[in-house]
Amino acid sequence: MIIHLNGWPGVGKLTIARHVAERLDGRLLDNHAIYNPAFSLADFRSPEFYALVRSVRDAAFQRVAEISPTVPVIMTNAYGRSEWAEENWRIIRDLANRRGSRFFAVTITCSAEEHLKRMASEDRKPLGKLTDRRELPAVLGPLDGGRG
């Protein structure tokens, strides 16, 4: 199975994914494992940024496709509505089909108060994660879990 956890940065996707992966004895592919090389080596949203993300994503997803479908894979990301999000969403669904895996999409939310507290957490900075909640709409646009 593939379990895809989607939600705004800072809502706790990675925390939850770690617990789920441990409990199910699964593999965890956090979105930062894919995006961080591009954040480090290219300007955000530049053609080079997207090309690097695609390269890393494709290599990681190829490895996921090779893992036995009996091994759960838990993935995280923050997809809103955009062409980029639609591309990624389609590729993740295709990955589940290639693996012969069941696909579970989960949207994670939390209260505004908890979100502010989580976003300000000092442990986010070294991981290259957003720490200012005001940046979220500009980065993602509206987030919705109603993808099918």
C-alpha positions, -999 to 999 in steps of 0.1 A, spaced: 0 0 0 9 36 -4 -3 61 22 0 97 10 -2 123 38 -10 158 24 -14 190 43 0 225 48 36 227 60 37 225 97 6 205 104 25 174 115 27 152 83 63 140 90 55 134 127 25 113 118 43 96 89 71 85 112 46 69 136 26 52 108 58 39 91 71 25 124 37 9 133 33 -7 99 70 -16 95 69 5 63 92 29 44 89 66 47 95 90 18 92 126 31 87 153 5 119 171 17 140 141 6 129 150 -29 127 188 -27 158 197 -7 184 192 -34 164 216 -56 160 241 -27 197 240 -23 208 242 -59 182 262 -79 160 292 -76 125 282 -63 100 276 -91 127 282 -118 128 257 -147 160 243 -131 142 238 -98 114 218 -114 139 198 -135 159 188 -105 128 179 -84 116 157 -113 149 139 -115 151 132 -78 114 123 -77 117 99 -107 147 81 -91 129 78 -57 97 66 -73 115 41 -94 129 26 -61 94 27 -45 81 8 -76 108 -19 -70 99 -24 -33 75 -53 -27 39 -42 -27 35 -59 7 58 -32 22 38 -1 30 52 32 17 42 63 36 47 96 16 43 132 26 36 163 6 18 197 5 -2 199 -27 -26 227 -34 -41 234 -68 -16 240 -95 -4 223 -127 26 211 -107 4 196 -80 -17 178 -106 14 164 -123 27 150 -90 -7 137 -79 -11 118 -112 24 103 -109 18 91 -73 -14 74 -84 4 58 -113 31 47 -89 5 29 -68 -9 12 -99 26 2 -111 33 -14 -77 -1 -31 -76 -6 -12 -43 -37 1 -26 -36 39 -24 -48 59 6 -48 97 4 -51 115 37 -53 152 43 -38 163 77 -51 195 94 -48 210 128 -62 240 147 -48 274 138 -33 277 173 -15 244 170 -4 253 135 12 286 146 30 267 174 43 240 151 54 264 124 75 284 149 92 252 162 130 255 162 134 220 148 119 230 115 148 255 105 176 229 102 154 208 80 148 236 55 111 239 64 89 269 63 87 287 97 65 317 88 28 308 84 22 340 64 42 325 35 19 295 31 -8 309 7 19 324 -16 37 291 -17 8 267 -21 -24 283 -29 -55 267 -15 -50 232 -1 -78 207 -6 -80 171 2 -108 164 -23 -86 147 -49 -98 114 -62 
